[in-house]
Amino acid sequence: MNKFVLPLALVAALATGSAAFAATNTSVTGTLKALDAKACTATVNKTVYHFSKGCDFSKVKVGEKVTVTGHAYKKMEVGVTIVAAAPAKPAPAKVKTAPAKSAPAKPATPKKP
């Protein structure tokens, strides 16, 4: 019995410790204020996100709404993805329809015997 308790306790301690260090990604949608392709940084709503080298900002432009997925690492925001935000769907226009006009009634034709 004692042979199982110590390894089990060790595995439980390691599993809970690594979960605390796992980064959780968050998504932020806002206006893209600045891009620096050389430094791979993007500024969204006064927050600077740092992306990995070889970043590709060709699909976004300064001034448009974007969604950035990232996480905090050592007091720095690390960006994982940046995409143009989906435009809001406009409310469907209400169209007034006129009441349907009924066709004039046709006189009934008598059946021939």
C-alpha positions in Angstrom: 0.0 0.0 0.0 2.8 2.4 0.9 4.4 1.8 -2.6 1.3 3.4 -4.2 0.8 6.4 -2.0 4.1 8.2 -2.6 4.1 8.0 -6.4 0.4 9.0 -6.5 1.1 12.0 -4.3 4.0 13.0 -6.5 2.0 12.8 -9.7 -0.8 14.8 -8.1 1.6 17.5 -7.0 3.2 17.8 -10.4 -0.2 17.9 -12.2 -1.6 20.7 -10.2 1.6 22.8 -10.5 1.8 22.7 -14.2 -1.9 23.7 -14.5 -1.1 26.9 -12.8 1.5 27.9 -15.4 -0.7 27.2 -18.4 -1.5 30.3 -20.4 -5.1 30.9 -21.1 -5.9 32.8 -24.3 -8.3 35.7 -24.3 -9.8 37.6 -27.2 -10.1 41.3 -27.5 -11.9 43.2 -30.2 -11.0 46.8 -30.9 -9.6 49.4 -33.3 -6.1 48.7 -34.6 -4.2 51.9 -33.8 -0.6 50.9 -35.0 1.3 48.1 -36.7 5.0 47.5 -36.7 5.9 44.6 -39.1 9.6 44.8 -38.3 9.1 44.5 -34.5 5.9 42.3 -35.0 3.8 44.5 -32.7 0.2 45.6 -33.0 -1.5 48.2 -30.9 -5.2 47.7 -30.2 -7.0 50.0 -27.7 -3.8 51.3 -26.1 -2.5 47.7 -25.6 0.6 46.6 -27.5 0.6 42.9 -28.5 3.9 41.2 -29.4 3.7 38.5 -32.1 6.3 35.9 -33.0 8.9 36.6 -35.7 7.7 36.2 -39.2 4.3 37.7 -38.4 2.0 38.4 -41.3 -0.1 41.6 -41.0 -1.1 41.7 -44.7 -4.8 40.9 -43.9 -5.3 43.8 -41.5 -5.0 47.6 -41.8 -4.6 50.4 -39.3 -8.0 51.9 -38.4 -10.1 48.8 -38.8 -11.8 46.7 -36.2 -9.7 43.6 -35.4 -9.9 40.7 -32.9 -6.7 39.7 -31.2 -6.3 36.4 -29.4 -3.4 36.4 -26.9 -2.2 36.0 -23.3 -0.1 37.7 -20.7 3.5 36.6 -20.3 5.9 38.4 -17.9 4.0 41.7 -17.9 3.8 41.7 -21.7 0.8 40.9 -23.9 1.7 38.1 -26.4 -0.5 38.0 -29.5 -1.4 34.6 -31.0 -3.7 35.6 -33.9 -5.0 38.8 -35.3 -8.0 38.9 -37.7 -10.4 41.5 -39.0 -13.5 41.6 -36.9 -16.7 40.4 -38.5 -18.9 43.4 -39.4 -22.0 43.7 -37.4 -25.1 42.4 -39.2 -27.5 45.2 -39.9 -31.0 44.8 -38.6 -33.4 43.5 -41.2 -35.3 46.3 -42.8 -39.0 46.2 -42.2 -40.9 46.4 -45.4 -44.5 47.5 -45.4 -46.6 45.4 -47.7 -49.8 46.6 -49.1 -52.8 44.3 -48.5 -53.2 41.9 -51.3 -55.9 42.8 -53.8 -58.3 40.1 -54.4 -59.1 39.2 -58.0 -62.7 39.9 -59.2 -64.8 36.9 -58.8 -65.5 35.1 -62.0 -69.2 34.2 -62.7 -69.8 30.5 -62.3 -70.4 28.8 -65.6 -73.4 26.4 -65.6 -72.5 22.8 -66.4 -74.1 21.3 -69.4 -76.2 18.2 -68.9 
